[in-house]
Amino acid sequence: MFTGLIEKLCVINSVSKTQSGYDIFVGADKEFVSTIKKGDSISIDGCCLTCEETEKDSFKVHALKESADKTIIQYYRKSSKVNVERAMRADGRFGGHFVSGHVDCAGRVEHIRKKSHKTDLRISLPGKIGKYLVENDSISVNGISLTIKSVYGNEFTLDIIPETKRATSVDELKIGDFVNIEINHITKSIYEFSSRR
């Protein structure tokens, strides 16, 4: 379980395709890597992966092909910036929202408008995922806990504050880029329960 509050903005040192998926080495400072051990769950751009090994300034995760096909992992390249969050401790402070690390889909950035006090983003979703969108609800975008500003069918908008831009990879996004989307699971569960009655 994660909170959507990004701990580190890291860089991919290498990514290689294997028979089962992708091996990804993520570079981070020694202090951060020292807190991670083999077997730990870790969120990479909102996708829950398992640490397979650590080195002094990097750690390795493996993404199965099924995960890569559903997420932006398939687009990773060397030097790509990624949002990283370790799994929440039972005694930790909860500051975002419940993020499972199970990505629902890859959304597409349709519009970006940068202002001095915020950045406006509009993202479109595939298929019928848009039915779960609710104004003022929480949503995870590349692992970041954000609040939906407005909803237009299968599209939604976000206001990104300067601190979020500073601490995450949001400022790297361009129109046409894809992002990992995880719908608020409470909202999704209520919708599914209500629709089956």
Secondary structure, DSSP 8 states (H G I E B T S, - for coil): -B-S---EEEEEEEEEE-SSEEEEEEE--HHHHTT--TT-EEEETTEEEEEEEEETTEEEEEEEHHHHHHSGGGG--TT-EEEEEE---TTS---S--B-S---EEEEEEEEEE-SS-EEEEEE--TTGGGG--TT-EEEETTEEEEEEEEETTEEEEEE-HHHHHHSSGGG--TT-EEEEEE-HHHHHHHHHHHT-
